[in-house]
Amino acid sequence: MTDNYQADPIIDAFLDDLWSTKGLSDNTLASYRTDLRHFERFVLNQSMRLIDVEQLTIRDYLAYRVDNNFAKTSTARLLSSLRRFYGYLIVKQTIEVDPTSLIESPKLARQLPDALSEKQIDALLDEPNVEDPVECRDKAMLELLYATGLRVTELVSLTLEQISLRQGLVRIVGKGGKERLVPLGELAVTEVEQYLLAARAELLNNKQSDVLFPSKRGQMMTRQTFWHRIKLYAVRAGINSHLSPHTLRHAFATHLLNHGADLRVVQLLLGHSDLSTTQIYTHVAKARLQQLHSEHHPRG
């Protein structure tokens, strides 16, 4: 689109405000920045500024995205970014009319998260070789992830002070800076204890760090690196199901519900601010029960 593009400083002002007031993660802020810059390039081609945008401009941009086969999910996210951005401009009295107020979000098919069966989870968690320091660390991470339902970002950023093996609890600082306490379970406690005794010091190689699960360089592991580790063990375990970085988080929630856990308890453990976000897992659990019924009931 536009050559020699320079983003309007108002975008950074908006992102700074989000960071300071909402405590959003770097990944979320990066998504907002990408969406707003793409939109601004389109706007500049119309010889306009972001603060001059009207409803028709946004409709034209949405039509442009449809014509260029952008995914509905990314367009829905883009529109959410624009709503928040122009809401910010209204509060700051930079504009008087919100151009997104009458724009409807694209209707999305309800996406059910992929969840591994309990047998597949057992195979995945049994795969790491605990005699190897790196795989001993990975074993502890996988067990902890499945036991707690943490987000991968929350897992890799854990520090020693956040976990109490004696109490069997981990303290999580989630989205928006909200804290929650999550129980670990006996197996996870055992594996983390084993890792701390047998592998962590070797990984650190005499370096000092408060990161619970450091990389081989003694630094905080990236979520992308851990995601690659999950895929490695899945291949070794012969798991062909589609995996995502949140595979074990989805399994945690689904298996709890399959075994009768209360939905609001699962909401608290996952750190969801809205119960409706957690409710999608009830559909996964229901689908699994229907599958088992059709496979094993004589009149299924």
C-alpha positions, 0 to 999 in steps of 0.5 A: 500500500503506502510507501515510506509509511510512518505510523501515527504517534497516536497508535503508540499513545493508545498502546501505552495507555492499554499497557498501563491501565489494562496490563495486557501482554506483549503479544496482545499489544503486538496484535493491536499494533499490527491491526492498527497499522494495517488499517492506517495504511488503508486509510492513508491511501484514502488521503485520510488520517485515523482521526478522520475515519468515518463508518463508511471508511471502516465498511470499505476496509472490511469489504477490502478484506473480504475481497482479499480473502482475509480470514473471518477470525482475523477480521473479527480481531481487527474490528475488536482492535478498532473498537478499542482504539476509537473508544480510547479516542472518544474518552480522550475527546480526540473525536466526537463520534465512534465510527465503529459503533454501528459496525457488526462483527462478522459471524464466526463458527464456534471453534471447539478447542482440540483436546487429547484423550486421557490415553494420549495425554498419558502417552505424551507425559510418559515420553520424556527421558528423565535421565536427560536433564533437558527432558527431565525439565520437560517432563516436569513442565508437561506434568505441571501444565496438564495438572494446572491448565496454565497458559504456555506463557504463564508456564515458561515465565514461572519463577521459584517464588511462585511455586510452593511444593510443600503446599502444592500450589502455584501462584499465577499472574495472568492476563490483566495482572490478575493473580490466582492460586492453582493446585498442583496435584501429587504427580506434578509436585513429584516431577517438579521436585525430581527436576529441581534435585536432578536437573535444574542446576545442570541446566543453569551451569553455575548461573544464577536465575530465579526462572523455574524452568530455564533453557540450556542457556540458563535463560527464560525459555520462549513459548515457541521453544516449549511448543516445539518440545511438545511437538517433539514428544507428540511425534515420539508418542505416535500422536497424530492429532492436531496440536496447538500451544494450548493443547494441554490447557484444553485437555486439563479443562475438558478432562476435569469436566468429563470427571464432573468438575463444576464449571465455575471451578474450572473458570477460576483455575483457568483464569477466565474473567468471563464464564462464557469463555469457559463454557466452550469446554462443556461442548467438547466434553459433551461431544466426547460423551456422545462419541463414547456412547455411539461407540460402546452403547449397543443401540448407539 
